[in-house]
């Protein structure tokens, strides 16, 4: 068993204002995305596009992630406490909601500039796993979203998990949904970028695949538990996998070059 490092979730605090690792993870993820896309989207030669990409991405992730969590994971609670929907600093963000939110934002942005949604999305998903990696590391630091009980040598006794040795599922996700997914998409980018939509749907497929199997080590949300033997996250990942396979089969032979 590995002792939980007990890192303070607040980097610094001043007069009741806290700079948290979780917020820093989001900020660094957006910065990495901006720097990468600023380079890759120059080929479109559209004034003002990058400023809007950053704005739309931030709104899509935050609004989509929060609304997704509220609707999918804890709607009865928020119906009784509606004002707390706005309390995002208390946690409660859904990746699946964030994905839908950014997709909607991307569609609106593409319409505004009269370009294809995939002109942006195929590039954005290459760098997106860096943000996912940072977010999962922040989950580990925050002592949240830990795994199921385990007797493996690397099990971690999380304080909020009752000091029971558990899978460090946040680190599994950081590795597979973050680093591994990034490396796959980064090295596949040049070969697949001209197949419009393939990189985007490959991201959806691989994320869904990795997350589905990692969820077998992750504690289900206490307010939902298991649904027909699987977690809510796993059911959502199965939907992702099914849709992405259909889209990849449709788009694999398309070449926009």
Secondary structure, DSSP 8 states (H G I E B T S, - for coil): -EE-----SEEEEETTEEEEHHHHHHHHHHHHHHHHHHHHGGGG--TTHHHHHHHHHHHHHHHHHHHHHHHHH-HHHHHHSGGGGG-GGG----HHHHHHHHHHHHHHHHHHHT--HHHHHHHHHHHHHHHHHHHHHHHHHTT-S-B-B--STT-EE-GGGTT-EE--HHHHHIIIIIIIHHHHHHHHHHHHTTSTTHHHHHHHHHHHHHHHHHGGGB---TTT--BTTB-HHHHHHHHHHHHHHHHHHHHTT----
